[in-house]
Amino acid sequence: MQTNPVMTLNKRREALKKLAKNPEAPLKEFHALLEDATEDERAVLAKTLPPAKVLRRGNRAVLSPVGGYLLAALGTNPRRTHKRFVDLYTDSSWAARRSDTDSFENPHDAIMRGLYLGLSGRSDTWILDYIAATPAMEDNDAYGIWRVLHTLVRERDLHCETPSYLWRALRTIFPEGNSAEDHPEILLPTKRHLSISARILS
């Protein structure tokens, strides 16, 4: 993560206003501006540019890579942020254009990359709270979101015991019809994880 110690909150806020006036402003410019903002700064900046303003298209909200990024980067409540993202994503054409890569570089994964970059600047606590707000859904959209969250957990070496996160991990490692007994070479890290996983699957 790059830091810019000379970027004061006021300068960051003015730069954000300027970017918001340009409908063609790329995601990378928003990310360069916000990636090292503190949680306190993000709370202020969310009032300067509410994500809903970026998402608005006429009489309805439309998800875009920049909109997904700003939802994640400036969302004030992890649970509401997650619900808003999922609602917009599943209602959009992006859901039909997913891929199974982990790089998020495929154009079809632009929305998920926006989510990843937006979350990448949040605090560990905020990310874990976001994960806790993610239900254990079976559909492919949930898997796409889980890939983003799992990438962040790995990159930050976070200890996550949220049941929905572990449930999705098990479903990824052991597809339907398989079980842990079929794969003795794969071990979950702790006995506590095994206990939680058993309760989830029971």
Secondary structure in CASP SS format (residue, H / E / C, confidence):
PFRMAT SS
TARGET T0000
AUTHOR 0000-0000-0000
METHOD secondary structure of the structure
MODEL  1
M C 1.00
Q C 1.00
T C 1.00
N C 1.00
P C 1.00
V C 1.00
M C 1.00
T C 1.00
L H 1.00
N H 1.00
K H 1.00
R H 1.00
R H 1.00
E H 1.00
A H 1.00
L H 1.00
K H 1.00
K H 1.00
L H 1.00
A H 1.00
K C 1.00
N C 1.00
P C 1.00
E C 1.00
A C 1.00
P C 1.00
L H 1.00
K H 1.00
E H 1.00
F H 1.00
H H 1.00
A H 1.00
L H 1.00
L H 1.00
E C 1.00
D C 1.00
A C 1.00
T C 1.00
E H 1.00
D H 1.00
E H 1.00
R H 1.00
A H 1.00
V H 1.00
L H 1.00
A H 1.00
K H 1.00
T H 1.00
L C 1.00
P C 1.00
P H 1.00
A H 1.00
K H 1.00
V H 1.00
L H 1.00
R E 1.00
R E 1.00
G C 1.00
N C 1.00
R E 1.00
A E 1.00
V C 1.00
L C 1.00
S C 1.00
P H 1.00
V H 1.00
G H 1.00
G H 1.00
Y H 1.00
L H 1.00
L H 1.00
A H 1.00
A H 1.00
L H 1.00
G C 1.00
T C 1.00
N C 1.00
P H 1.00
R H 1.00
R H 1.00
T H 1.00
H H 1.00
K H 1.00
R H 1.00
F H 1.00
V H 1.00
D H 1.00
L H 1.00
Y H 1.00
T H 1.00
D C 1.00
S C 1.00
S H 1.00
W H 1.00
A H 1.00
A H 1.00
R H 1.00
R C 1.00
S C 1.00
D C 1.00
T C 1.00
D C 1.00
S C 1.00
F C 1.00
E C 1.00
N C 1.00
P H 1.00
H H 1.00
D H 1.00
A H 1.00
I H 1.00
M H 1.00
R H 1.00
G H 1.00
L H 1.00
Y H 1.00
L H 1.00
G H 1.00
L H 1.00
S H 1.00
G C 1.00
R C 1.00
S C 1.00
D H 1.00
T H 1.00
W H 1.00
I H 1.00
L H 1.00
D H 1.00
Y H 1.00
I H 1.00
A H 1.00
A C 1.00
T C 1.00
P C 1.00
A C 1.00
M C 1.00
E C 1.00
D C 1.00
N H 1.00
D H 1.00
A H 1.00
Y H 1.00
G H 1.00
I H 1.00
W H 1.00
R H 1.00
V H 1.00
L H 1.00
H H 1.00
T H 1.00
L H 1.00
V H 1.00
R H 1.00
E H 1.00
R H 1.00
D C 1.00
L C 1.00
H C 1.00
C C 1.00
E C 1.00
T C 1.00
P H 1.00
S H 1.00
Y H 1.00
L H 1.00
W H 1.00
R H 1.00
A H 1.00
L H 1.00
R H 1.00
T H 1.00
I H 1.00
F C 1.00
P C 1.00
E C 1.00
G C 1.00
N C 1.00
S C 1.00
A H 1.00
E H 1.00
D H 1.00
H C 1.00
P C 1.00
E C 1.00
I C 1.00
L C 1.00
L C 1.00
P C 1.00
T C 1.00
K H 1.00
R H 1.00
H H 1.00
L H 1.00
S H 1.00
I H 1.00
S H 1.00
A H 1.00
R H 1.00
I H 1.00
L H 1.00
S C 1.00
END
